[in-house]
């Protein structure tokens, strides 16, 4: 196991350790979900706080398992594992930071995330947008597979469509990530900024998938005329 994998595992285990340490001193019922207005709209058992840390650990475990299931071509497997490795550290770091933030909100029974000393929505937007920049830069290097990327039937089964989709998607994701960071930093109203970032993220996915399907249809049309 190389040093990067050790760091990833250390980051993945920190949220679980913190959760186990803090659980005894938490209230039995803690905030579990917040609405767009920033107010708590659901409470849950404090032991539900264990779910997120185990999800983070599962993400790291899947990095070792899924490539072996999904790819038969050794060259493709190596290429995709390298891409996943580049994404894994920032992904685990952001997930870990979100988990620590969730623990903080639960521990202090925060009723409204917009009234805290920490700008929770801004940190979430910065983390999400920063991930888009990282992932967008490495996404074009992926090869057709079933575990990372825009995995649609028309991309997986048609390498030309796969590569065009991921080149285009990488650019769109990177640009939107930069825009998201700027919105998080400079948009005055946190509620509308959060709506913009989430809405823009959904639009980004629709745009890339739409472009991908158009490329697939054009490929099929060319095939009929050749």
N, C-alpha and C positions, 0 to 999 in steps of 0.2 A: 504494500500500500504506500503510495507516494505521499509527500508532504501535503499536497493539496487535498487529497482524500482525508487525511488525518484532520486537517483544519475543518473540512466540511462536516465530518462526524462530530467534532467537538462543538461546532456551532449548532448542529442538529440536536445534541443532547442537553445543551444549556437550558432551553425552555422547559424540558421535562424536569430537570433538577430544580429549577426555580419554582415550578408549579408544585412539586412535592414538598418543598420547604415552606411555601406560603399557604398551602391548603389548610393546615390545622388552625391558622389564625383568621381565616376567611369566614364570613357569614354563611349560613347554610344555603341561602338563596342569593345568587349574585346576578348582576345584569348580564344578559346573554345576547341581546340584539338591540340595535338602535335604529330608529326611523330616520328618514331623510331630514327631519326637523331636529335631529340630534338627541331626541328624548328616548329613554328606555321604553321599548314596547314589548319586551319579554324577559322574564327572569327564569333561571334554571338552577339546578343543584350545583354547588361548587365543584363537585366531582366531574361535571361536564367540562371543566377547564383542562382535564387530562386529554381530551380528544384531539385538540389542536397539536400539542407536542407529538403525539403518536402519528398524526398525519405527516408532520415534518420528517420524522424518522422513516416513515413508509416511503416518502418521496426519495430519500437517499437510498433506501434498499432497492427500490425499483430501478435505479440507475444500473445496478449490477445484474438484475434479473432480466429485465425486458429486452435489452439488446440481443441476448442469446436466443430469446424466443422469436424475435421479430425479423431478424436478418439472416439470410443464408450466405450471402456473398461476404467473404472475410474483409475485403477492401471496403465495402460499404459499411460493415459493422464498425471497423476501426474509425472511419471518417465520422460516423454518427456519434460514436462514443466520445470522440474528441470535441464535437460540438456540444454534447450534453455536459461534459466536464467543464467547458467554459461557461455554461449557463448555471451550473449547479451551485457554485459558491454564492453568486449574487442572489439566486432564488432562495437558498436556505437562509442567507443573511436577512433578506427582506421578510420572509415568513417568520423567522425568529424574532425580529423586531416587532412585527405585528402581534405575535403571541405575547411578548413582554408588555406591549401596550394594552392588550386585552386583560392580562393579569392585573395591571395597574388600575384599569377601570373597574374591575371586579373587586379588587382588594379595598379600594376606597369608595365603593358603591356610588360611582359617578352617575348622576341622573341625566345630565345634559353635556354631551361632548363639546358643545360650542362655548361652554362657560368655564372650561378648565384652564389651568395655567399653560398646558401643553396644547398646541393646535393639532388635535388628533386628525381631522380631515386632511389638513395640509400634509402631514407626515405620510398618511396613506396614499395620497395622490403622488407625492414625490417618489415613494417606494415603487408604486405601480408604474409610473412613467419612466423611472430610471431603468426598471426591468425591461421595458419595451425597447429602450435604446440598446441595451446589452444584447437582448435576444435578436433584435432586428439586424444587428451587425454580424451575427454568426449564422442566422437562419439560412442564408443562401448557400452555405457550405454543406448542408444536409443532402443526403441521397435518399431515394425512395425507401420508405420504411413504414412500420405500423405503430411507432411509439413516440415520434417527435416530429413536429411540423404540421402543415395543413394536410391532414390525412383524410382525403376524400377519395372515393373510388376512382374518379377520373384523374387524380394526381398520382396515386400509388401505382396504378396500372399503366400510366403513360409517362415515362421519364421526361419527355420534352415538356409536358404540361407541368410536371413537378418542378423542374428547374426554373421555368418562366414564373410560375406562381411564387416560388420562394425568393427569387431575385426581386420581383415586384413587391412582395409582402415584406421583405427585409427593409426596403427603402421606405415604404409606407409606415411600418412599425417604428422605425428609427425617427422619422420626421414627426410622427404623432407623439412619440415619447418626449422629444424636445419641446413640442408645443405644450404637452401636459405639464412638464416641469415649469415652464413659464407661467402657465395658468395657475398652478399651485402657489407660485411665489408672488405673483403680482395681481391676481384677480382679487378685488376687494371683498366681495361677498363670499364667504366660505360655502354657503349652501348652494348657490348657483354655480360656483366653481366646481364643486363636487359633481353636480349634475352634468356640467359640460364635459368633464373628464370621463365619467362613466358612459355618457351618451356618445362621445367621440370614440371611445374604445369599441363600443358595439358597432358603430358605423364603420370603423376601420376593418373589423372582421368581415362585415357584409361586403365592403368594397373589394377586399382581397379575394373572398370566395366568388364574388361575381366576376371579377377579372379572370379567375382560374377557370370558371365554367365557360366563359366566352372563348378562352384559349382551347379548351377541350372541344367545343363545338366547331371551331375553325379547323382544328386538326382532323376531326371527323369529316368535315366538308372536303378538305384537301384529299383525304383518303378515298373518297368516293369518285373524285375526278382524276385520280392517277391510274 
